[in-house]
Amino acid sequence: MLGPGGAAAAVPAVSAADFEQSICDVAATAHTQGQAAGDAIKQAAQAFRAEPTQANAIALREITAMMLDRTARVTDQFIAAATAAGSPSTKNGARFAKTFVRLMRTAAARLRYLSTQARAVSIVSATQFAADYLDLVKQIKSAERQLRQSARREPAFRSAPQSLHAIVVYMTTDASACPTG
């Protein structure tokens, strides 16, 4: 962010609790939306398994692509929340916030790529669709695993203060929301 005269503007410092709350509020929304999307995908997958028609393949492919698009938009909301909140006023808080935003940008880009891949899944035959769709599911799971592994390797996350622990847990495990308590 540039300030007057092109100089770098200072990022406002906020309490770690406020920063964490900003991120965890988005995580709660993401969790709720993710559950609904997951249910829709399960229903579409069940419909395809019960009747492997081209129409059911298209429905499953489209709901998956839409879920990936929606998840990318939620990831953008994480970025916006972190940017709006500023840097946590803890040791290395600015580094933590920058690392979080960088990881989220990488995730958003990957999600958009996977959405494109979802829309390219072949519907020529049920067999080909099933094979391509399973490959897509593997790519999605791999992307999730890679994000968690990247976050675990980040020095900013490994040395994060306890006050940012909920974000670290959310980013480095398969937790679907920030832990409380």
C-alpha positions as CSV (number, residue, x, y, z in Angstrom):
1,M,0.0,0.0,0.0
2,L,1.5,3.4,-1.0
3,G,1.0,6.5,1.0
4,P,1.5,10.2,0.0
5,G,4.4,10.7,-2.3
6,G,4.6,7.0,-3.2
7,A,6.1,6.0,0.2
8,A,5.0,2.8,1.8
9,A,2.0,3.5,4.1
10,A,2.2,2.0,7.5
11,V,-0.1,-1.0,8.1
12,P,-2.3,-0.3,11.1
13,A,-1.6,-2.6,14.1
14,V,-4.5,-4.3,15.8
15,S,-4.7,-6.5,18.8
16,A,-4.0,-10.2,18.0
17,A,-7.5,-11.0,19.3
18,D,-9.1,-8.6,16.8
19,F,-7.0,-9.9,13.9
20,E,-7.9,-13.5,14.9
21,Q,-11.6,-12.7,15.2
22,S,-11.6,-11.1,11.8
23,I,-10.1,-14.2,10.2
24,C,-12.2,-16.6,12.3
25,D,-15.4,-14.8,11.4
26,V,-14.7,-15.5,7.7
27,A,-13.8,-19.1,8.6
28,A,-17.2,-19.6,10.3
29,T,-18.9,-18.3,7.2
30,A,-16.8,-20.5,5.0
31,H,-17.6,-23.5,7.1
32,T,-21.4,-22.9,6.8
33,Q,-21.2,-22.4,3.0
34,G,-18.8,-25.3,2.7
35,Q,-21.3,-27.6,4.4
36,A,-24.1,-26.6,2.0
37,A,-21.8,-27.0,-1.0
38,G,-20.6,-30.4,0.2
39,D,-24.2,-31.5,0.6
40,A,-25.1,-30.4,-2.9
41,I,-22.1,-32.2,-4.4
42,K,-23.0,-35.4,-2.5
43,Q,-26.5,-35.2,-3.9
44,A,-25.3,-34.7,-7.4
45,A,-22.7,-37.5,-7.0
46,Q,-25.5,-39.8,-5.7
47,A,-27.7,-38.9,-8.7
48,F,-24.8,-39.7,-11.1
49,R,-24.1,-43.0,-9.4
50,A,-27.8,-44.0,-9.4
51,E,-28.2,-42.9,-13.0
52,P,-24.9,-42.2,-14.9
53,T,-26.4,-40.0,-17.6
54,Q,-24.9,-37.1,-19.4
55,A,-27.3,-34.7,-17.6
56,N,-26.3,-36.0,-14.2
57,A,-22.6,-35.7,-15.2
58,I,-23.1,-32.1,-16.2
59,A,-24.9,-31.3,-13.0
60,L,-22.1,-32.8,-10.9
61,R,-19.4,-31.1,-12.9
62,E,-21.2,-27.7,-12.7
63,I,-21.9,-27.9,-9.0
64,T,-18.3,-28.8,-8.3
65,A,-17.0,-25.9,-10.5
66,M,-19.4,-23.5,-8.7
67,M,-18.2,-24.8,-5.3
68,L,-14.6,-24.2,-6.3
69,D,-15.5,-20.7,-7.6
70,R,-17.4,-19.9,-4.3
71,T,-14.5,-21.2,-2.2
72,A,-12.1,-19.0,-4.2
73,R,-14.4,-16.0,-3.4
74,V,-14.4,-16.9,0.3
75,T,-10.6,-17.1,0.1
76,D,-10.6,-13.6,-1.3
77,Q,-12.7,-12.6,1.8
78,F,-9.9,-14.0,4.0
79,I,-7.5,-11.8,2.2
80,A,-9.8,-8.7,2.5
81,A,-10.4,-9.4,6.2
82,A,-6.7,-9.8,6.9
83,T,-5.8,-6.6,4.9
84,A,-8.6,-4.6,6.5
85,A,-7.6,-5.8,10.0
86,G,-4.0,-4.7,9.7
87,S,-1.1,-6.4,11.4
88,P,-1.5,-8.2,14.8
89,S,0.3,-6.1,17.4
90,T,2.5,-9.0,18.5
91,K,6.1,-9.9,17.8
92,N,6.3,-10.6,14.1
93,G,2.6,-9.8,13.6
94,A,3.2,-8.1,10.3
95,R,5.1,-11.1,9.1
96,F,2.3,-13.4,10.2
97,A,-0.3,-11.3,8.4
98,K,1.7,-11.1,5.2
99,T,2.3,-14.8,5.3
100,F,-1.4,-15.5,5.8
101,V,-2.3,-13.3,2.9
102,R,0.3,-14.8,0.6
103,L,-1.0,-18.3,1.4
104,M,-4.5,-17.3,0.8
105,R,-3.6,-15.7,-2.6
106,T,-1.9,-18.9,-3.6
107,A,-5.0,-20.9,-2.5
108,A,-7.4,-18.6,-4.4
109,A,-5.3,-19.0,-7.6
110,R,-5.2,-22.8,-7.2
111,L,-9.0,-22.9,-6.6
112,R,-9.7,-20.9,-9.7
113,Y,-7.4,-23.3,-11.7
114,L,-9.3,-26.3,-10.3
115,S,-12.6,-24.7,-11.2
116,T,-11.4,-24.4,-14.8
117,Q,-10.3,-28.0,-14.6
118,A,-13.7,-29.0,-13.3
119,R,-15.5,-27.4,-16.2
120,A,-13.1,-29.3,-18.6
121,V,-14.1,-32.8,-17.2
122,S,-15.2,-34.9,-20.1
123,I,-18.9,-35.8,-20.3
124,V,-18.5,-37.9,-23.5
125,S,-19.1,-41.1,-21.6
126,A,-20.0,-42.1,-18.1
127,T,-16.8,-44.0,-17.7
128,Q,-14.6,-41.2,-18.9
129,F,-16.5,-38.7,-16.7
130,A,-16.0,-40.9,-13.7
131,A,-12.3,-41.2,-14.3
132,D,-11.8,-37.5,-15.0
133,Y,-13.9,-36.5,-12.0
134,L,-12.0,-38.8,-9.6
135,D,-8.8,-37.3,-10.9
136,L,-10.2,-33.8,-10.2
137,V,-11.2,-34.9,-6.6
138,K,-7.6,-36.1,-6.1
139,Q,-6.3,-32.7,-7.3
140,I,-8.6,-30.9,-4.9
141,K,-7.5,-33.0,-2.0
142,S,-3.9,-32.5,-3.0
143,A,-4.3,-28.8,-3.1
144,E,-5.8,-28.8,0.4
145,R,-3.0,-31.0,1.7
146,Q,-0.4,-28.7,0.1
147,L,-1.8,-25.6,1.6
148,R,-1.7,-27.2,5.1
149,Q,1.8,-28.4,4.5
150,S,3.0,-25.0,3.3
151,A,1.4,-23.3,6.3
152,R,3.1,-25.8,8.7
153,R,6.5,-25.0,7.1
154,E,6.1,-21.2,7.4
155,P,8.3,-19.7,10.1
156,A,5.6,-17.1,10.8
157,F,3.2,-19.9,11.7
158,R,5.6,-22.1,13.5
159,S,6.6,-19.3,15.8
160,A,3.2,-17.6,16.1
161,P,2.2,-16.4,19.5
162,Q,-0.6,-18.2,21.4
163,S,-2.9,-15.3,20.7
164,L,-2.9,-16.3,17.0
165,H,-3.1,-20.1,17.7
166,A,-6.7,-20.5,16.3
167,I,-5.6,-19.2,12.9
168,V,-2.5,-21.5,12.9
169,V,-4.7,-24.5,13.8
170,Y,-7.2,-23.5,11.1
171,M,-4.5,-23.2,8.5
172,T,-2.3,-26.2,9.4
173,T,-4.9,-28.9,10.1
174,D,-8.1,-30.2,8.6
175,A,-10.1,-28.1,11.0
176,S,-13.2,-26.7,9.3
177,A,-13.4,-23.7,11.6
178,C,-11.2,-21.9,14.2
179,P,-11.0,-23.7,17.4
180,T,-12.5,-22.0,20.5
181,G,-11.4,-22.1,24.0
